[in-house]
Amino acid sequence: MQPVRNSRQVRRPFSRPLLLIAAAPLLAQAQVPATPATPEACVSINVDADRLACYDAAFGRQARDTRGADIAAKEAKAIQKNLELAEEVVPGAAPPAAAEQPARAGGESRAGNEMFPMEDPLHSAIANAGKGSLLDSRWELASDSKLGIFNFRAYKPVYLLPAFWTNDVNEAPHSPNPNNTVPGPLPVDALEAKFQLSFKTKAWENIFGDNGDLWLAYTQSSRWQVYSADTSRPFRETNYEPEVMLTFRNNYQIGGWTGRLAGIGINHQSNGRADPLSRSWNRVIGTIGLDRENWALTIRPWWRVPESAGDDNNSDIEDFVGRGDATLVYVHGGHQFSVMGRHSLRGGDRSHGALQLDWGFPISNSLRGHVQVFDGYGESLIDYNHRATYIGLGISLLEWY
């Protein structure tokens, strides 16, 4: 028989059930009973409060008790650490079978001492950190927020700006590649329309246990010379942007903010045009998401995937569109404000960037007004190295949150 090293390492058969019972009041505030996924299934629930919660879940409306979920996750981690200390055993010793499974509610067991399986409340609380936060509402980060795969979700704002005006039209798009420089000025009006469509869907959920989701996304934005009757009202520029992203739930504190999201993805952006107007590039984009109360901050550094010499139609795009961006969003009283900034992260003649402000405000039900102001380089791919100020006014159906 081997000697016991210290009292802390002694295996205690009933430590887990006792600690789980003691932890129950601390974790209860974060545990929400599972609700059916469809409105039809909610009809059979008799308790009014539970039925309302079911409809809220079915229609995507969540009570934002994020602080309670974070506290419960923190307590669960502390209890889990104590459990690990309490369950240390002397090497080679067989652990008592009674401690391996928590007791079933009511203390009943199956024949042969087999217990009915039950969800570990500690694990559940940790997996629900951040439930109800802004980033959770966008990315289904918490365990109870998961909606399954191949459900269409909002990604970037969806809007129509009938009035989109610039102070400096780009009549001569060019790049270092001579094949991508127009031979003469193009007829372009300063006033046009702009619209954007954007969505994402989850293709794979909980890849690594209860974390890690694979998302597919698509964004399309168009600039339409709808008021230019003399040139048959052409689409001046349309940018197509498919993406694949792998996202992970986080839960850490930094400067009053809570880190919620980390991700990595592959992004392709092009305007689908022939030379000399062809523009495209591919990027590997990292994502860091943090939030606090009604604020959300997303930081995205990226690395451009090099192209072959003959195919590179905008070799200096990183020095204008940038090597990363950051978007800050504030939500209050139905209004949503966002600020996006990006920069080349270089000095001297290679120092360029852009700033974009968006304001979404309620009009009626899901219909919202939308104001957009952009200043800098790269409002679209064809204008990646052209600096101008743009002002847009219109409506939106979907904002950030």
N, C-alpha and C positions, 0 to 999 in steps of 0.2 A: 504493500500500500504506500502510495507516495504522500509525502507530507503536504499539508495545505500551506501555500505561500503566505496568504494573508486573508483576513476575514472578508474583505471586499470581493475576493475571487470565488467564494463559495457559491455553488449553484443553489438557488432557492426555488423549489418547485412551484410555489404559488406566487412568485414575485410578479409575473406578468399579469395574471388576472387581477391581483390586488391593485397594481398600479393603473391598469386600464379602468377599473371601477373608480379609483380616485380621480382619474383624469377626465372622466365623463362630463362633469359639470363644466370643465374648462373648454372642452371640445364641442359641447352642445351648440354653442352659438354659431359655429361654422358648419354644422351638419344640417343639410336640408334634405328631407325625404325625396327620394327619386320620384319624378313626376312623369306621366305619359308624354310621349313625343308629339301627339296630335290633339287638336281641340276636341275631336270626337271622343277621345278617351277620357277627357276631363269630366264629361257629363256624369259619369258614374260615381264621382267622389261626393260624399255626403257632407263633409265638413266644409263650411263656407270658405274659411281661410285657406284650407288646402286646395279647394277647387280654384280659387282666385290665383294662388301661386302656380297651379298647373297651367291655367290659361296664360299667365305671364311668361312661363317657360316656353309654352307652345308657340307664342307669338314673339319670342325673343326679348321680352321685357324683364329686366332683372332689378331687384332691389340692391342698391349699391352699399352693402354693408362690408366694404372692403377692409376697413380697419379691424372689424371683428374677425374676418377670415385671416388676416395677417397675424393677429394676436394668437389665434388658435394654432396657426402653423408654427409660430415661434414656441409656444408651450409644448406642442407635440414633439418638436425636435429636441427640446430639453428632456422631456419624459423618455423619449426614445434613447437618448444618450444614457440616462440613468438605467434603463432596461438593459442596455448593452453591458454596463458595468456589473449589474446584478446577476447577469446570466453567464459571466465568465466561469469556466470550469477548469479543473485541474486537467492537464493534457492526458488523454487516454481514458478519462472517466466517461461513462455513458450518461447522457443527460436524462433526467426523469421524464417519462412520457407524459405525465400530467401537466407539465409546463409548456408542452409544445403547442397546444391549441387552447384558445380561450373558451370558457364555459359558454354554453348556449344559454340564451335568455330563458329564465325559469329554472335553470339548473338541470334540465333534462338532457339525456344523451341517448344515442342509439345503442342497440345491442352490441356487445363486444367493446364497450367504452369508446366507440367512434362518435365524435362530436359533429353536429351540423356545422358547415362552414359559415363563417360570418366575416364581414369586411372589417379590417383592422382600422379602428377610428383614428389611430395615430397617423397611419399612412394616408388615410382619406383627408385628414386635416392638412397635412403637408402638401398634398396634391391640389388642394383648393386654395392655396395662398394666392392673394390678389383677385379673388372672385369678385366680380362686379366693377373692377377698375376700368378705366377707359381702354387701355390696351387689351385687357381681357375681353371686352365687348367686341373688339375688332378681330382678335386672333384666337379666341376660344382657348385661352391658356389654362384656366383652372379645370380640374377634372369634371366638375358638375356643369361646366360651360360647353363641353364638347357636344357638337350637333351631328357628328358622323361625317361621312365622306360624300363628296359630289353634291353638296348644297351650295348654291350660288350665294356669295356674300359680297358686300360692298368692299371695295379696295381704295381707290382714289376717288375724289369727288366726281359726281356725274352732273354736268351742267350744260346749259345753252346760253351763250352770250351773243345776242343779236347785234349788239354794238361792241366792237373791239377795234380800238383806234390806236395808231402809233404815231409818234412824232417824227419818225425817220424810216421810210420804206427802204427795203433792200432791193434795188433794181438790178444789181450786178452780183449775184451770189458767186463766190469763188473759194478756192482752197489751194494749198501748195501743189496739188496735182493739176497740171494743165488741162487734163481731160475733164476736170470738174469746175471749170471756169467758163461762164457764159460769154459768148463772143460780143454781145451787145446788151444794152439796157432792156429790162423787161417792163411791160406795163403793169404797174401795181398801184392800187388805190390805198390810201391811208386808213380808210374805214372798211371793215369787213365783219364777218361773223365768225365766232369760234365755238366749237362744242367738244366735249370730252365724254367718252364712255369708258367705264372701268369696272372690272369685277374680278373675283378670285373664287376658287373652289378647292377644297381639301381632297387630295387624292389618296393620302395614307395617314392614318391617325395612330398616335401612341406607338411610334416605331421602336422606341427604347423604353419598354415597360409602360409607364404612364406619362411619358414625355416624348417630344419630338414629332412634329407634324410636317407633312410634305404638301405644299400649296402650289397650285398652278394659277397664274394670273395673266390678265390681258388688259391693256390700256390703249385706247386710240383717241388721238386728238387731231382735229381738223381746223384749218383756217380757210374760210370760204369767201371769195370775192363776190358775194351775193348782190352787191350794189353796183357792180361793174357791168352794166348792160352792153357797153361797147365791145367787151372782150368775152361775151357769152357767159358771164358769171362763173368762172372756173374755180375749182378748189386749188388755192395757191399752194398749200402744203398739208399733208396728212402724215402723222407719225404713228407707226405701229410698234407696240412694245409688249411682246410676250415674255413671261418670266417663270422660273421655277425656284421655289424657296423652301428651305428646311428651317423650321423655327423651333425654339426651345423655351420653356417656361423658366424664369429666374425668380429669385426673391432675395434681394440684398439692398442695403441702404447706403446711400452716398449723398451727402450734403442736403438732407431733407427730401431727397427723391428716392423712389424705390425702383430698382432694376427689375423689370418684368419680362423682357424679351431679348433673346439673342438669336441671330439667324445668319444664314449664308445662302446666296442664290446666284443663279446665272440669268443674265438679262441681255436680250437682243433688242436693238432699236434701229429702225430704218424708215425711210420715207417711200420705199417701193418705186422709185423713179429711175429712169435711164440717165446716162451721162448726157449733158454735163451737170444735171441736177441731182444725181444720185448721192445720197448720204446714208451712212450706217456705221454701227460699231457694236461690239460685244463686250460685256463687262462681267466680272465676278464681284458681287456686291455683298458686303457684310452689313448687318443691321443690329443696332443696340437700341432698345426701347425702355424708357423710364417714364413714370408718371407720379403725380401727387394731386389728390383731390380732383379739381377740374382741369388740370394741366396734363399734357402728354408731350414728351420730347423723343424724337426719333433721329438717330445719328447713323448715317450711311457712308462709310468709306468704300471706295471701289478701286478695282484694278482692271485696266483695259486689256483685253485679250489681243495680242498683236495680230495684225493681218499681213498677208503676203504683200510684197512691194507693189505688184501690179494691181492689187485689189483695194489698196488703201486710198479712199477718196476724201479723207479728212484727217491726215496724220497728226495735226496739231490740235485736235478737238479737246484733249484734256487740259490744254493751256487756256481754253476759253470756257467750256462747259464745266470744267473742274474735275477734281479727284475725290469729291465727296460732297455731301450736303447734310443739312440739319433742318428739321421741321418742328416748330413749336406750335402746339394747338391749345387754345383755351375755349372751354365750353361754359356758357352761363345763360340761363333764362331763355333757352331756345336759340341763342346766338352762338355762332362758332367763328372764331378768329384763328387764322393760321399765318405763320411767317416762315418762309423757306429761304435759306441762304446757302449758297455754294461758292466754292473758290478753287482756283487752280493749285493752291498751296505752293506757289512759287513766287519769287520776287522779280523786280525789274520789269522788263518788257513782257515777261510771261505771267505777270500778275493780273488775273481777270476773274470775274465772278458775276453773280447775279443775286437779286433779292426779289422775292415775290410775296405780296400780301393778298390774302383772301378773306372775305367776310361773307358768311352765310347768315341770313336772318329770316325768321318765319313770316309767311304771308297767309297761307291757309292750309291746314292739315299738313300733308307731306310736301307741299309746294313751298319753296323758299326763294328769296331773292339772293342774288350773288353778285358781289363786286370783286374785281381782280385788278391788281396793279403790279406790273412787272417792270424792273429796270435792270439792264445789264446785257450780258451775252447769252445767246442760245435759247431764246424763247421757243424756237423750233429748230429742228436739225438743219434746215436750209439756211437758217440765220445763226448757226453756231458761233461764227466769228464776227457777227454783226451786232453792234451795241445799239439799243433803242429802248425807249420807254413805251409801254403798252398799258391801256386802260380799258377794262371790259365791264359791261353791265348786262345782267340777264337773270336767269332763274336756274335753280338747281333742284334735283330730285333727291340726291344723296350727298351728304357731306362726309366729313371724317368719322363722325360718331352720331 
